[in-house]
Amino acid sequence: MRYLPPPSRNFKGVLAGAAVALLVCAFFAVFGSGGVMHLRKLQEQQAEAEMAAYSLALNNQKVRDHVHRLEHDDVYLEKMARERLGWIKPGELVYRTDIREPRSR
C-alpha cells in the first residue's frame, strides 16, 4: 500500500486555518449567546417559571374554593364569621385565654 505524499506547505496552512475556525465555532456553539450554556440557563428559568405558575394555580384554586364556599355554604360562612369577627350566638359563653409574653420594663 502506498502512502500519501505529505501535504504541501500551503495546504498545511489551510488545514490549520480550518482547524482554528472549527474550534472557534465550537467555542461559540457552547459559550455564545445562542449556545448550549445559554440554553441550559433558559431551561432552568423556564422550570422556575413553571413551578411558580403551578404554585399560583394551586393558590388560585384554593381562593376559588374559599369564595365558592362563602357564597354557597352557610355553615362555612358562619364558621368564618365566628373565627374572624368573634361573633357568638345568643346564649353562648365564650372563654378567652390571653397568652402573651409579659412586657419587659
N, CA, C and O atoms as a MOPAC input file, in Angstrom:
PM7 MOZYME 1SCF
protein

 N      0.83300 1    -1.16700 1     0.00000 1
 C      0.00000 1     0.00000 1     0.00000 1
 C      0.88100 1     1.23400 1     0.00000 1
 O      1.84500 1     1.34300 1     0.75800 1
 N      0.52400 1     2.14600 1    -0.86100 1
 C      1.33000 1     3.36400 1    -0.97600 1
 C      0.83000 1     4.40200 1     0.01200 1
 O     -0.37400 1     4.54700 1     0.22200 1
 N      1.73400 1     5.09600 1     0.59400 1
 C      1.38800 1     6.19100 1     1.49100 1
 C      1.16700 1     7.44400 1     0.69100 1
 O      1.76700 1     7.65100 1    -0.36400 1
 N      0.29800 1     8.27100 1     1.21000 1
 C      0.05200 1     9.54000 1     0.53600 1
 C      1.24400 1    10.45700 1     0.75500 1
 O      1.88600 1    10.42500 1     1.80500 1
 N      1.52100 1    11.24900 1    -0.21900 1
 C      2.63400 1    12.18400 1    -0.02200 1
 C      2.25500 1    13.23200 1     1.01700 1
 O      1.07500 1    13.55100 1     1.15900 1
 N      3.21800 1    13.77100 1     1.74100 1
 C      2.90200 1    14.78400 1     2.75100 1
 C      2.26300 1    16.01000 1     2.09100 1
 O      2.61100 1    16.36900 1     0.96600 1
 N      1.32600 1    16.64700 1     2.80200 1
 C      0.66700 1    17.81200 1     2.20600 1
 C      1.65400 1    18.95700 1     2.01200 1
 O      2.63600 1    19.08500 1     2.74300 1
 N      1.37500 1    19.77200 1     1.02700 1
 C      2.25800 1    20.90300 1     0.75600 1
 C      2.12200 1    21.94500 1     1.85500 1
 O      1.19800 1    21.89600 1     2.66600 1
 N      3.04400 1    22.87700 1     1.86800 1
 C      3.08800 1    23.91400 1     2.89300 1
 C      1.81400 1    24.77500 1     2.84500 1
 O      1.27600 1    25.13200 1     3.89300 1
 N      1.33800 1    25.10400 1     1.66100 1
 C      0.12900 1    25.91500 1     1.53200 1
 C     -1.08500 1    25.15500 1     2.06700 1
 O     -1.95000 1    25.74500 1     2.71400 1
 N     -1.15100 1    23.87400 1     1.80400 1
 C     -2.27300 1    23.05900 1     2.25100 1
 C     -2.27600 1    22.92000 1     3.77200 1
 O     -3.34000 1    22.86400 1     4.38900 1
 N     -1.07000 1    22.86400 1     4.38700 1
 C     -0.97000 1    22.79900 1     5.84600 1
 C     -1.54600 1    24.06300 1     6.47200 1
 O     -2.19700 1    23.99500 1     7.51500 1
 N     -1.31600 1    25.19500 1     5.85700 1
 C     -1.86100 1    26.46400 1     6.35700 1
 C     -3.38000 1    26.47800 1     6.28100 1
 O     -4.05600 1    26.95900 1     7.19100 1
 N     -3.91000 1    25.94200 1     5.17700 1
 C     -5.35500 1    25.88100 1     5.02300 1
 C     -5.95100 1    24.94800 1     6.07900 1
 O     -6.97300 1    25.27200 1     6.68400 1
 N     -5.32600 1    23.80300 1     6.30200 1
 C     -5.79700 1    22.87300 1     7.33200 1
 C     -5.74200 1    23.49700 1     8.72300 1
 O     -6.67300 1    23.33000 1     9.51100 1
 N     -4.67300 1    24.20700 1     9.02900 1
 C     -4.55500 1    24.86100 1    10.33500 1
 C     -5.63200 1    25.93300 1    10.48800 1
 O     -6.24200 1    26.05700 1    11.55000 1
 N     -5.86200 1    26.69400 1     9.44200 1
 C     -6.90800 1    27.72800 1     9.49100 1
 C     -8.28700 1    27.11500 1     9.68100 1
 O     -9.09900 1    27.62500 1    10.45300 1
 N     -8.54800 1    26.02800 1     8.97900 1
 C     -9.83300 1    25.34900 1     9.11800 1
 C    -10.00200 1    24.78800 1    10.52800 1
 O    -11.09400 1    24.85000 1    11.09200 1
 N     -8.93400 1    24.24400 1    11.09700 1
 C     -8.99500 1    23.70900 1    12.45800 1
 C     -9.27100 1    24.82300 1    13.46300 1
 O    -10.06700 1    24.65100 1    14.38600 1
 N     -8.61800 1    25.95800 1    13.28100 1
 C     -8.84900 1    27.10100 1    14.17600 1
 C    -10.29100 1    27.59000 1    14.03200 1
 O    -10.95800 1    27.85800 1    15.03200 1
 N    -10.76600 1    27.70600 1    12.80700 1
 C    -12.14600 1    28.14600 1    12.57800 1
 C    -13.12900 1    27.16400 1    13.20800 1
 O    -14.12800 1    27.58300 1    13.79200 1
 N    -12.86200 1    25.87100 1    13.09900 1
 C    -13.72300 1    24.86400 1    13.70500 1
 C    -13.73000 1    24.99700 1    15.22600 1
 O    -14.78500 1    24.87800 1    15.84800 1
 N    -12.57300 1    25.24200 1    15.83000 1
 C    -12.50100 1    25.42300 1    17.27900 1
 C    -13.25100 1    26.68000 1    17.72400 1
 O    -13.93100 1    26.66800 1    18.75000 1
 N    -13.12900 1    27.76000 1    16.95600 1
 C    -13.84000 1    28.99700 1    17.28700 1
 C    -15.34600 1    28.76900 1    17.19600 1
 O    -16.09300 1    29.21600 1    18.06600 1
 N    -15.79100 1    28.08700 1    16.16400 1
 C    -17.21900 1    27.78300 1    16.01700 1
 C    -17.71300 1    26.91200 1    17.16700 1
 O    -18.79800 1    27.14600 1    17.70100 1
 N    -16.93700 1    25.92200 1    17.54800 1
 C    -17.31800 1    25.05000 1    18.65500 1
 C    -17.39500 1    25.84100 1    19.95900 1
 O    -18.30300 1    25.62500 1    20.76100 1
 N    -16.44700 1    26.75700 1    20.17700 1
 C    -16.45100 1    27.58400 1    21.37800 1
 C    -17.72200 1    28.41700 1    21.44800 1
 O    -18.38100 1    28.46700 1    22.48700 1
 N    -18.06800 1    29.07300 1    20.34100 1
 C    -19.26300 1    29.90700 1    20.32800 1
 C    -20.55200 1    29.07700 1    20.38200 1
 O    -21.57500 1    29.55000 1    20.87700 1
 N    -20.50300 1    27.85700 1    19.88000 1
 C    -21.67300 1    26.98800 1    19.96400 1
 C    -21.95900 1    26.59500 1    21.41000 1
 O    -23.11000 1    26.36700 1    21.78100 1
 N    -20.91200 1    26.51600 1    22.22000 1
 C    -21.08900 1    26.14600 1    23.61700 1
 C    -21.30900 1    27.37600 1    24.49400 1
 O    -22.23200 1    27.39500 1    25.30800 1
 N    -20.47400 1    28.40100 1    24.34000 1
 C    -20.49400 1    29.52800 1    25.25700 1
 C    -21.08600 1    30.81100 1    24.67100 1
 O    -21.18200 1    31.80500 1    25.39200 1
 N    -21.47700 1    30.83300 1    23.42700 1
 C    -22.00300 1    32.04300 1    22.80400 1
 C    -23.40200 1    32.38100 1    23.27400 1
 O    -23.98000 1    31.66900 1    24.09500 1
 N    -23.95000 1    33.48100 1    22.74600 1
 C    -25.25500 1    33.96000 1    23.19000 1
 C    -26.37200 1    32.98000 1    22.83000 1
 O    -27.40300 1    32.96600 1    23.50200 1
 N    -26.20300 1    32.18500 1    21.81900 1
 C    -27.19800 1    31.18300 1    21.46600 1
 C    -26.68000 1    29.78300 1    21.70000 1
 O    -27.17200 1    28.82700 1    21.10200 1
 N    -25.68700 1    29.65500 1    22.56900 1
 C    -25.03300 1    28.36900 1    22.76500 1
 C    -25.70000 1    27.48300 1    23.78900 1
 O    -26.76900 1    27.78800 1    24.31700 1
 N    -25.03900 1    26.38800 1    24.04800 1
 C    -25.55300 1    25.36200 1    24.94600 1
 C    -25.68100 1    25.89300 1    26.37400 1
 O    -26.65900 1    25.58500 1    27.05700 1
 N    -24.72600 1    26.67300 1    26.82900 1
 C    -24.78000 1    27.19700 1    28.19000 1
 C    -25.97900 1    28.13600 1    28.34700 1
 O    -26.67100 1    28.11100 1    29.36500 1
 N    -26.21000 1    28.95200 1    27.33800 1
 C    -27.35700 1    29.86400 1    27.36000 1
 C    -28.66000 1    29.06100 1    27.34100 1
 O    -29.62100 1    29.41400 1    28.02500 1
 N    -28.68800 1    28.00400 1    26.57100 1
 C    -29.86300 1    27.13800 1    26.50300 1
 C    -30.15500 1    26.51300 1    27.86400 1
 O    -31.31200 1    26.46400 1    28.28300 1
 N    -29.12800 1    26.03700 1    28.55500 1
 C    -29.30900 1    25.44700 1    29.88500 1
 C    -29.87200 1    26.48100 1    30.86500 1
 O    -30.76600 1    26.17800 1    31.65500 1
 N    -29.33700 1    27.70400 1    30.80200 1
 C    -29.81400 1    28.76700 1    31.68200 1
 C    -31.29000 1    29.06100 1    31.40500 1
 O    -32.07400 1    29.23600 1    32.33900 1
 N    -31.66700 1    29.11500 1    30.13800 1
 C    -33.05800 1    29.35700 1    29.77800 1
 C    -33.96000 1    28.21400 1    30.24300 1
 O    -35.08900 1    28.45100 1    30.67400 1
 N    -33.47000 1    26.98400 1    30.15800 1
 C    -34.25500 1    25.84200 1    30.61900 1
 C    -34.48500 1    25.90600 1    32.12600 1
 O    -35.57000 1    25.57900 1    32.60600 1
 N    -33.44700 1    26.33200 1    32.88200 1
 C    -33.60000 1    26.49100 1    34.32800 1
 C    -34.61800 1    27.57500 1    34.64200 1
 O    -35.45400 1    27.41000 1    35.53100 1
 N    -34.54800 1    28.69400 1    33.90800 1
 C    -35.50500 1    29.78000 1    34.12500 1
 C    -36.92500 1    29.31700 1    33.79200 1
 O    -37.87700 1    29.67500 1    34.48500 1
 N    -37.06200 1    28.53000 1    32.74000 1
 C    -38.38300 1    28.02300 1    32.36900 1
 C    -38.92100 1    27.09700 1    33.45500 1
 O    -40.10200 1    27.16100 1    33.79700 1
 N    -38.06900 1    26.24400 1    33.99500 1
 C    -38.50500 1    25.33400 1    35.06300 1
 C    -38.95100 1    26.12800 1    36.29400 1
 O    -39.96000 1    25.79200 1    36.91400 1
 N    -38.20500 1    27.17900 1    36.65000 1
 C    -38.59300 1    28.01600 1    37.78300 1
 C    -39.93200 1    28.70500 1    37.51700 1
 O    -40.78600 1    28.77500 1    38.40100 1
 N    -40.10900 1    29.21300 1    36.29400 1
 C    -41.36200 1    29.88500 1    35.94600 1
 C    -42.53000 1    28.90700 1    35.97200 1
 O    -43.62800 1    29.26700 1    36.39600 1
 N    -42.30800 1    27.67700 1    35.52400 1
 C    -43.36800 1    26.66900 1    35.55200 1
 C    -43.74100 1    26.30400 1    36.98500 1
 O    -44.91800 1    26.10600 1    37.28800 1
 N    -42.74100 1    26.21200 1    37.87200 1
 C    -43.02900 1    25.91700 1    39.27300 1
 C    -43.81900 1    27.06400 1    39.90700 1
 O    -44.75900 1    26.82900 1    40.66700 1
 N    -43.43700 1    28.30200 1    39.59200 1
 C    -44.16700 1    29.45600 1    40.12800 1
 C    -45.60200 1    29.46800 1    39.59200 1
 O    -46.54000 1    29.75000 1    40.33800 1
 N    -45.77400 1    29.16600 1    38.31400 1
 C    -47.11100 1    29.14000 1    37.71600 1
 C    -47.95800 1    28.04500 1    38.36000 1
 O    -49.14500 1    28.25100 1    38.61100 1
 N    -47.36800 1    26.90100 1    38.62700 1
 C    -48.09800 1    25.81000 1    39.27200 1
 C    -48.51600 1    26.20600 1    40.68100 1
 O    -49.64600 1    25.94500 1    41.09600 1
 N    -47.60900 1    26.83100 1    41.41100 1
 C    -47.91700 1    27.28700 1    42.76100 1
 C    -49.04900 1    28.31000 1    42.74500 1
 O    -49.95300 1    28.25200 1    43.57900 1
 N    -49.00200 1    29.24300 1    41.80300 1
 C    -50.06700 1    30.23600 1    41.68600 1
 C    -51.39600 1    29.59200 1    41.28900 1
 O    -52.45500 1    30.01400 1    41.75500 1
 N    -51.34300 1    28.58200 1    40.44000 1
 C    -52.57100 1    27.89100 1    40.04900 1
 C    -53.20000 1    27.18100 1    41.25000 1
 O    -54.42000 1    27.19600 1    41.41100 1
 N    -52.37200 1    26.56000 1    42.08900 1
 C    -52.88800 1    25.92100 1    43.30300 1
 C    -53.51000 1    26.95300 1    44.23500 1
 O    -54.58500 1    26.73400 1    44.79500 1
 N    -52.82100 1    28.08100 1    44.39600 1
 C    -53.34200 1    29.14100 1    45.25300 1
 C    -54.65700 1    29.68300 1    44.69400 1
 O    -55.59400 1    29.93700 1    45.45100 1
 N    -54.73000 1    29.86100 1    43.37400 1
 C    -55.96900 1    30.31500 1    42.73300 1
 C    -57.11300 1    29.35200 1    43.01800 1
 O    -58.23100 1    29.77600 1    43.31200 1
 N    -56.83400 1    28.06700 1    42.93200 1
 C    -57.87900 1    27.07600 1    43.17300 1
 C    -58.36400 1    27.14000 1    44.61200 1
 O    -59.56000 1    27.01200 1    44.87200 1
 N    -57.43400 1    27.33900 1    45.55800 1
 C    -57.83200 1    27.46300 1    46.96000 1
 C    -58.73300 1    28.67700 1    47.15700 1
 O    -59.74000 1    28.60700 1    47.86200 1
 N    -58.36200 1    29.78900 1    46.52800 1
 C    -59.16200 1    31.00700 1    46.67100 1
 C    -60.53500 1    30.80900 1    46.03200 1
 O    -61.54500 1    31.22900 1    46.59700 1
 N    -60.58400 1    30.17300 1    44.85700 1
 C    -61.87100 1    29.90500 1    44.20700 1
 C    -62.76600 1    29.03600 1    45.09400 1
 O    -63.96000 1    29.29800 1    45.23600 1
 N    -62.16600 1    27.99200 1    45.69000 1
 C    -62.93000 1    27.11500 1    46.58600 1
 C    -63.44900 1    27.89800 1    47.78900 1
 O    -64.59800 1    27.73300 1    48.19800 1
 N    -62.59700 1    28.74700 1    48.35000 1
 C    -62.98200 1    29.55300 1    49.51100 1
 C    -64.15500 1    30.47000 1    49.14900 1
 O    -65.13500 1    30.54700 1    49.89000 1
 N    -64.05500 1    31.15900 1    48.01900 1
 C    -65.12800 1    32.06400 1    47.59300 1
 C    -66.40900 1    31.28500 1    47.31100 1
 O    -67.49700 1    31.72600 1    47.68300 1
 N    -66.29100 1    30.14500 1    46.66500 1
 C    -67.47700 1    29.32900 1    46.36800 1
 C    -68.15700 1    28.89000 1    47.65700 1
 O    -69.38200 1    28.93500 1    47.76900 1
 N    -67.35400 1    28.46500 1    48.62700 1
 C    -67.93500 1    28.03500 1    49.89800 1
 C    -68.56700 1    29.20400 1    50.63900 1
 O    -69.60400 1    29.04000 1    51.28200 1
 N    -67.95200 1    30.38400 1    50.55800 1
 C    -68.55000 1    31.55200 1    51.20400 1
 C    -69.87900 1    31.91300 1    50.56600 1
 O    -70.79900 1    32.35300 1    51.25600 1
 N    -69.99000 1    31.73200 1    49.25500 1
 C    -71.22600 1    32.08300 1    48.55100 1
 C    -72.33000 1    31.03900 1    48.74000 1
 O    -73.51000 1    31.39000 1    48.74800 1
 N    -71.96700 1    29.76600 1    48.89200 1
 C    -72.97100 1    28.70300 1    48.84500 1
 C    -73.09300 1    27.86500 1    50.11900 1
 O    -74.07300 1    27.13500 1    50.26900 1
 N    -72.14500 1    27.94600 1    51.02500 1
 C    -72.15800 1    27.10000 1    52.22200 1
 C    -72.35300 1    27.97600 1    53.45900 1
 O    -71.42500 1    28.64800 1    53.90800 1
 N    -73.57800 1    27.96000 1    54.00600 1
 C    -73.88900 1    28.82000 1    55.14900 1
 C    -73.11700 1    28.42900 1    56.40600 1
 O    -72.73200 1    29.29100 1    57.19600 1
 N    -72.89500 1    27.14600 1    56.58800 1
 C    -72.15300 1    26.67900 1    57.77400 1
 C    -70.71700 1    27.19100 1    57.71500 1
 O    -70.17100 1    27.64000 1    58.72300 1
 N    -70.11200 1    27.12300 1    56.53900 1
 C    -68.73900 1    27.62000 1    56.37300 1
 C    -68.69500 1    29.13000 1    56.59200 1
 O    -67.77400 1    29.63300 1    57.23500 1
 N    -69.67100 1    29.85000 1    56.06900 1
 C    -69.73000 1    31.29900 1    56.23800 1
 C    -69.84800 1    31.65500 1    57.72000 1
 O    -69.18400 1    32.57400 1    58.20200 1
 N    -70.68700 1    30.92800 1    58.42700 1
 C    -70.83300 1    31.17000 1    59.85800 1
 C    -69.52700 1    30.89900 1    60.59300 1
 O    -69.12900 1    31.66000 1    61.47600 1
 N    -68.87100 1    29.81800 1    60.22500 1
 C    -67.59000 1    29.47400 1    60.85600 1
 C    -66.56800 1    30.58300 1    60.64000 1
 O    -65.87200 1    30.97500 1    61.57700 1
 N    -66.47200 1    31.09500 1    59.40900 1
 C    -65.52300 1    32.16900 1    59.10600 1
 C    -65.86600 1    33.43700 1    59.88700 1
 O    -64.97600 1    34.10200 1    60.41800 1
 N    -67.13800 1    33.76600 1    59.95700 1
 C    -67.54400 1    34.96100 1    60.69700 1
 C    -67.20600 1    34.81900 1    62.17200 1
 O    -66.74300 1    35.76900 1    62.80400 1
 N    -67.43700 1    33.63700 1    62.71600 1
 C    -67.12900 1    33.41500 1    64.12800 1
 C    -65.62400 1    33.53300 1    64.38400 1
 O    -65.20000 1    34.15500 1    65.35800 1
 N    -64.83300 1    32.93800 1    63.51300 1
 C    -63.37800 1    32.95700 1    63.72200 1
 C    -62.79800 1    34.35000 1    63.53400 1
 O    -62.00800 1    34.81100 1    64.35800 1
 N    -63.18000 1    35.01600 1    62.46900 1
 C    -62.53300 1    36.29000 1    62.13200 1
 C    -63.13700 1    37.48800 1    62.84800 1
 O    -62.42100 1    38.43000 1    63.18600 1
 N    -64.43900 1    37.46400 1    63.08200 1
 C    -65.09700 1    38.62000 1    63.68500 1
 C    -65.41900 1    38.42000 1    65.15100 1
 O    -65.79900 1    39.36500 1    65.84200 1
 N    -65.27200 1    37.20900 1    65.62400 1
 C    -65.54300 1    36.93000 1    67.02200 1
 C    -67.02000 1    36.91900 1    67.35000 1
 O    -67.39700 1    37.19300 1    68.49000 1
 N    -67.85200 1    36.61600 1    66.40000 1
 C    -69.29500 1    36.59100 1    66.63600 1
 C    -69.66300 1    35.38900 1    67.49800 1
 O    -69.02300 1    34.33900 1    67.43000 1
 N    -70.69600 1    35.55900 1    68.30300 1
 C    -71.20400 1    34.46500 1    69.12700 1
 C    -72.71800 1    34.42400 1    68.98100 1
 O    -73.35300 1    35.42400 1    68.64600 1
 N    -73.27400 1    33.26700 1    69.23400 1
 C    -74.73400 1    33.10400 1    69.19700 1
 C    -75.30800 1    33.53300 1    70.54000 1
 O    -74.62200 1    33.46900 1    71.56000 1
 N    -76.56000 1    33.97000 1    70.54200 1
 C    -77.19400 1    34.33300 1    71.81700 1
 C    -77.20900 1    33.12900 1    72.75500 1
 O    -77.55600 1    32.01600 1    72.35900 1
 N    -76.82700 1    33.37600 1    73.99500 1
 C    -76.82400 1    32.31000 1    74.99200 1
 C    -75.50900 1    31.54800 1    75.07200 1
 O    -75.35200 1    30.71300 1    75.96300 1
 N    -74.56200 1    31.80000 1    74.18300 1
 C    -73.26500 1    31.10200 1    74.23700 1
 C    -72.34500 1    31.81400 1    75.21200 1
 O    -72.41300 1    33.03100 1    75.38800 1
 N    -71.49200 1    31.03500 1    75.83600 1
 C    -70.44600 1    31.58900 1    76.68500 1
 C    -69.12200 1    31.43600 1    75.95800 1
 O    -68.81700 1    30.38000 1    75.40500 1
 N    -68.35400 1    32.49000 1    75.96700 1
 C    -67.06300 1    32.45000 1    75.29800 1
 C    -65.98100 1    32.57300 1    76.34900 1
 O    -66.00300 1    33.48600 1    77.17500 1
 N    -65.05100 1    31.66600 1    76.31500 1
 C    -63.91000 1    31.70500 1    77.21100 1
 C    -62.69200 1    32.06900 1    76.38000 1
 O    -62.34700 1    31.38400 1    75.41700 1
 N    -62.05800 1    33.14700 1    76.76500 1
 C    -60.86100 1    33.57400 1    76.04000 1
 C    -59.67200 1    33.45500 1    76.96600 1
 O    -59.73900 1    33.78300 1    78.15000 1
 N    -58.61600 1    32.99000 1    76.41100 1
 C    -57.36200 1    32.94900 1    77.14500 1
 C    -56.38500 1    33.83500 1    76.40600 1
 O    -56.24100 1    33.74900 1    75.18700 1
 N    -55.73100 1    34.66700 1    77.14400 1
 C    -54.77700 1    35.59500 1    76.54400 1
 C    -53.38400 1    35.13400 1    76.92100 1
 O    -52.93800 1    35.30100 1    78.05700 1
 N    -52.71800 1    34.56100 1    75.96300 1
 C    -51.38600 1    34.05700 1    76.21600 1
 C    -50.40800 1    34.97800 1    75.49900 1
 O    -50.16700 1    34.86200 1    74.29800 1
 N    -49.86500 1    35.88000 1    76.27200 1
 C    -48.89200 1    36.81800 1    75.73500 1
 C    -47.63900 1    36.78100 1    76.58400 1
 O    -47.64700 1    36.37200 1    77.74500 1
 N    -46.58000 1    37.21800 1    75.96800 1
 C    -45.33200 1    37.33800 1    76.71200 1
 C    -45.46700 1    38.55000 1    77.63700 1
 O    -46.01100 1    39.57500 1    77.22600 1
 N    -44.98800 1    38.45300 1    78.85900 1
 C    -45.04100 1    39.63000 1    79.73400 1
 C    -44.14700 1    40.73900 1    79.18100 1
 O    -43.07300 1    40.49200 1    78.63200 1
 N    -44.62900 1    41.95900 1    79.34900 1
 C    -43.83200 1    43.10900 1    78.88600 1
 C    -42.61400 1    43.30800 1    79.76800 1
 O    -42.67200 1    43.15300 1    80.98800 1
 N    -41.52500 1    43.65000 1    79.13100 1
 C    -40.33300 1    43.95000 1    79.90300 1
 C    -40.38100 1    45.42900 1    80.28400 1
 O    -40.83000 1    46.26700 1    79.50100 1
 N    -39.92200 1    45.73500 1    81.47300 1
 C    -39.99300 1    47.12000 1    81.95500 1
 C    -38.72900 1    47.85200 1    81.71600 1
 O    -38.62200 1    49.02800 1    82.06200 1

